[in-house]
Amino acid sequence: MNIKFESADKINGLMTITIEKADYQEAVDKKLKEYRKKAQVPGFRPGMVPMGLIKKQYGTAVKVDEVNRILGEKLYDYVRENKIQMLGEPMPNEEKQQPQDLQGDGPFEFVFDIAVAPEFKAELTAKDKIEYYTIKVDDKLIDDQVQMYASQAGEFVEAQEWSGNDTLKGDLRQLDAEGNTLEGGITTEGGMIMPSYIKGEDEKKKFEGCKPGDIITFNPKKAYPDNDAEVAALLKVEKGQVKDLESDFSFQVTEIRHYQPAAVDAKLFEKVFGEGVKDEADFRQRIADNAKVQLSANSDYKFLLDVRKYAEKKVGELQFPEALLKRVMLNNNKDKGEEFVEKNFKASIDELKWHLIKEQLVAAAEIKVEEADLKAVAKDAIRAQFAQYGMTNVPDDILENYAAEQMKKRENVDNLVDRAVDVKLTAALKGIVKLNEKEVTLDEFNKMMQEA
């Protein structure tokens, strides 16, 4: 076997691999002997089929499999041993690769184009100054959290007059041109309307201040213009039945359902944090403490985004083998075609540049990810999901179980590794670069994230 690697420049490589008969024959013969032991051919006892017949039937296929195995194994061994930073997968050279007669004994020559990462140095030190935004846990933020918890623990109660986001329940009757109930028209009992979501302003006003027993005449198609699905759902009919519907309908209010947030009292305190909350002041303090932890994760995320921008600017422009990488991208997205590649190529290169920079930063910080890191990241993510539903006192054994389930799936593990690397890299860089610390409100922080 012979392997030759040439570089037309620093980012385009050409690898030629020549496989001789001696490279594959022993393995092929061994595999054919195994086939002979198992082959069942009429007229021959098991294990006694002539080897010539076995070779004729299976020889070429076995040889092709073995040549492909050797080709892939030796190519990646060479790349690894010679520390070639290959991007994507190797692609057959479109000019030098000749058809190979795999019916014969060889030698077989394979020529590949190799995309090579550009050479550069990514380094951050104490001389580098990067912003770090700490989100202020102020009274407004705590008030919003209290309101959120109270809302999540609330319930629907019956009201005597519509207001705000109340839901109306009632009976609908299709009307004729004179405003009378249309005989044989659409009739719906127990229809549900949230007037605040009605798009037609004139129709929405008709529901203002309504009470149980009131009869309101409105036009569903004008209430939800260009939304036949919404009209059909309201009237509990098929979408096709409302396509040409122009009639007014009467809506007799039978019930008004008002969502009442829970009282901010001991019952709510226990629901959110469990036992042990002394009073509202203690409740607010616990909210503040939790918010600091959650918001620090947001600050860290923004910091890593800023590190990326800073490091990319410091490294400067990098040259990539774009023509070859487009071929690789097209090969991986054959069903989407060249238009997809052209549209998404720049974003792909931007991500590739950051990936290469981050690899150097991770290596410099000597970051290693252990199983305990993956579990910690999984538990943090699950804890945050529960917190969105107002559940802040989830027992650790439940978090452990959820995390264990997540780690059983390969795709989840890959995502957890990426997140664990980001967490550890962020922590490391906060101790390396000079932080330009700034305190901002949550609204200011969210605005920055929208503009990022």
N, C-alpha and C positions, 0 to 999 in steps of 0.2 A: 504494500500500500504506500501511496505517496500523497502527501498533502502540501500544497503550496499556497501561500497567502501573499497577495500583492496589494499595494495601496497606490491608487492613482493620485490620491490626495489624502488628507488626514481624516476624511469622513466617508470615503467610499473605498470599500475593500473588495477584492476579487479572490475567491477561494476555489482552488481546483483540487478535487479529490479523485485519485485513481485507485480503483479496487481491482486487484488481481484475483485469478482463480484460487490461488493459495490462501487468500484472505477469507474465503467463504466456503471452500469445498468440504472441509472437515465437519463444519456445523451442518451443512446440507446433507452429507452422507449419514450423519447421526440421526437427523430428523427423518430421513427416508427409511432408515432401519426401524424406527419407531412406527412409522406408517405400515411397514411390511408386517410387523407383529400383529397389528390390529385389523389390517385389510381383510375384507370378506369378498372374494371373487369366486363366482360360480366355477366349479371344476377344480378348485384348489383348497387344500386344508388350511385353516388359520395358521399364519406364520410361514406358509410354504409357497406363497405367491412369488414368482420369479422377480428378481430385483429389476430386470429390464422393463417389465410391465409396470412396476411401481414408478420407476423413473419417467416412463413415457406419460403416465397419468398425472403424476404430482411433481415431477422434477423441476419444471420451469417455475411453477407457483412457489415452491419452497425456496428456490434460489432467489427469486425476486424479493420475497419476504426477508431473507437473510441479508441480501445486499442493502435493502432499505434500512434494516436494523443497524448494520455496520455503518452506513452512511450517516445516519442521525447521531449515533453514539460517538463516532470519531470527530464529526464536525463540532459538536458541543464540547467534547473533551479538549480539542485544539483551542477553541475560543476561551475556555476556562483556564487552561494551562498557560496560555500566552497573554492572558489578561486583556483580551480584546473586549471593549465595552460595546457589545452588539445591541442595536436598537431593533426591536421587532424580530421577525424571523427571516432567515436567508431566503432569497428569491432566485430561481434559475436565471442565469444570464441569457438575455434574449438574443444575443449575437453569437456567442461562443459555444453555447450548449448545443451539441449535436444529438440527434436521435441515437439511442443505444439499443443494440440488438441483444436483448436479454435471453434470447434463445441460445446464443452462443456462450462461449466460455469467458469472454472478455479479452483484454482488460476493459473495464467500464470507466468512462471519465465523466465526472459531474462538475459543472462550473456554476458557482453561486455568487450573486452580488450580496455584499454584506454592508449594511448601514452601520456606521461607527459613530459613537458619540463624540462631539467636539471636545477638545482638551481645554480646560479652564480651571481656575482655582476659586472656590467659594469659601470664604472665611469671615467669621464675625468675631470681634474682640471687644474689649472694654472701651475702645476708641469709637465704636459704633453706637450712635444714639438713636433710639427708637421709642415712639410714643407708647405709653401704656395707660389706658383709660379705666379708672376705677369708677363704678357706677354708685352714686350716692343713694343710700337707703334713707330717703326722707319721708316726711309724714304723708305726702301724696302717694308715694309708692305703697306704704303700709295701708293707707286708707283703701287703695284700689284692691289690695290683696284681701283685706277684711270683707270688702263688698263682693269679691269673687267667691270667697268661701261661703258667705251668707247666701249668695245666689245659687251656688251648687247644692246647698242643703235645703233650698226652699221647696215650695210645693204650690200646686194650683189650687186656688180657692174661687168660690163663686162670687161674682161681682154684680152690682145692680146698675152699673153704667160703664160703657166702654171708654177706655183711655189707653194711651201708650201702645204697648205691644200685646194687648189682650187678644184672645182668640174668641171668635163668635161661632156658636153652633146654631144651626137653624134649618128650616125647610125651604127649598127652592121650587118655584113654579114658573114654567115658561109662559109668557104673556103674548096675547095677540096685539094687533095694531091699535086696538081701542083700550088696551091696558087690562083686559080681562084674562083669566086663566085660559090658556089655549087647550082646547079639547084634544087629547091624544098627544100633547106636548111633553117635553122632558120634565119629570118630577123627581126631585131628590130630597130624601129625608136625612137629617143628620149631617148636612154639609158643613164644612169647616172653613172659615175665612179669617185671615189676619189682615185687617184693613191697612195696617202700617206697611204691608208688602204690596199693596195694589199700586200698579204703575200709573194708571190713568188718574190724574189729580182730581178731575171733576167727579169721577166715580168714588174716589176715596173720601171726599168731603161728605158724601151722602150718609156715611156711617158715623160721623162725629156725634158723640153724646148719646148714641142709641142705647136703649134699655131692653130688657127681656119683654117680649110681646110686641115690640115695634115691628112694622113691616116696611122694608126698604125696597124701592124699585131701582134697579141698576142694570147696566149692560155688561155681562161678563167679558165679551170680546173687547170692549173699550177699557175695561178694568185691567185686562192683561193683553195689551196689543202685541201682535206677532208672537203669541205664546199659546198655541193651541193645546199644547200638553198640559199647561196650567189650568186652562179652561175645562178640558176633559176631566182632569183630576177633581176639580171642584164639583162638576156635575155628575161625576161617577159614570161616565160614558166613554166609548171608544173615541180616539182622537179624530178619526175620520168623520164622526157625527157632528163635529163642531166647525169643520172647515168653512162652511158657508153660513154659519149661524149668525144672525143679526138681531135676534129678538132680545127684548128686555126680559128680566126675570124679577119676580118678587122674592124677597128673602125675609122670612119671619124669624126673628131672633128668639130662640128658645133657651139659650144659656150663654152667659159671658164668663169665660175662664180667665182669671187674673193670676199671674205668677207672683207669688209672695215670697220674697227672700226670707230666710230664717232670721230669727232675732239673734243679736250678738250677745249671747249669754252663755252660761255654763254648759248648756247642752251642745252648743256649737263648738265651744272650746274642746270639749271631750271628743266630739266627732272628728275634729281636725288633728288634735295632738294626743288624744288619749287622756288618761287620768293625770292629775297633778298640776293642771293649770290653775293658778290662784285666782286671777281676776283678769279684767280686760287689759290692764297694763302689762301683765305677764304674757297674755295672748299676743299682744302687739310686739313685745320684745322677742318672742319666739319666732314670729313672722319675720322680724328684722334679721334675726340670726340666720334663719333658713335662706332668706333672700340674699344675704351676703355670700353664702356658699354658692347658690345658683348663679348669681350675677358675676361672681369671679370666673365661672366657666365661660360666660359670655365675653368677659374682658380678655381672657386668655385666647379665645377664638379670634377676637379682633386683633390681638397682638400678633398672632401667627399670620394673619392676613397682611398686616403691616410689615412683618419680617419678610414675607414673600416679596412685596413690592420693593422693599429696601434692598434685599439681596439680589433681585433680578436687575435692578438699576446699577448696583455695584459691579455685578458680573459683566453687564453690558450685552451687546448683541452677540448671539452665537450663530454660527453657520451650521445648518443641518443638510443632509443629503435629501433634499426635498423631493426630487423626482423619484428616488427609490422608495422613500417613505410613503409617497402617494400610491405607489404600486402595492406596498405592504397593506396600506389602509384599504385599498380597493379589493385586495385579495380577501381581507377579513370582512368585507361588506359587499359581497358579490351581488346580493339581492337588492342593494340600494343604488349601485351605479356610481358613475364618475361625478354626477351633479352633487351627490351627497358628500363625496370626498372633497370637492372644491369648496363646498359651503362650510364644511366643518374642519378643514385642514389647519387653518390658522389657530383655532382654539385648541386643537390637538397638539400642535407644536408648542403653544404656550404652556399647556399642562406638562408636556415632556420636559421643557426647560426647567420648570419648578421641580419636577420629580428628580432630575439630575442634580440640581442644587441641593435639594433636601437630602439626597443620598449622602452628599459630602458633609453636610452639617450633622447628620445622624452619626456618621462614621467618626467625625472629629469629637463628638460628645460621648463616643463609646456607648451608645444606647443599645441595650439588648432588651427584648421583650420576653418575659416569662409568662407561664400560665396564670400566675397570680395577677399579673397586670391585665390580662384579658378578662379575667373574672371581675376585677375591680371596675373596668370600663363598662362591662355588661351590666353590672349592678347599678352603676351611676345612671346609665341610660334608662334602665327599668324604673329606678327610683324617680327620675324626672318625669316619666310617663304617668306614674301613679300620682305625682304631685299635680299634674295638669287637671286631674279629676278631684283635687282636694284631699287626696290621701297622702298624708305626710308621715304617718307613723306605721308604715308597713314593716312587719317583723322581718328580721334579717334572714330567717330560714326560708321565708317565701321568696325573697330576693335571690337567695342562693339557688333555689329550685328553678326559678325562671332563667337565671344565668346559665345553669347547667344545661337546660334544654336548648338555649341559644347556641351553646358551644358544641352541640352535637352535629350541627350543619356546617359543611365546609365553607359555603358562601358567607355565613355569619362570622366564622372564625377569621376569614380574610378581612372583612370589614372591621372586626374588633382589633386585629393587628394594626391596621392603618390608624385607627383612632388611638390605640395605646402608644404608637410611635409619636403621633402628634402631641399627646399629653406629656410624654417624657421629654420630647424635644422642646416644647414650650417651657417646661420647668427648667430645663438646662439652660436655654438661651436667656431666660430672665435672670439667671445668675452670672451670665457672661457679658451681655451688652449693657450699656448705660441706659437705664429707663428714664424717659422723660414723662414722669407721672402727672396725669391730669385727672381731676375729679369732674364728672359730668352727671346730669340727671338721666334717668332712664329714657325720657323723651329725646334728649339730645343724643344719647347713644343710639337709639333706634333710627334717628334721622341720619346719623353717620353711616349706619349699616345699609340703609336704603340707597345712599349715594355711593357706596363702595363698589 
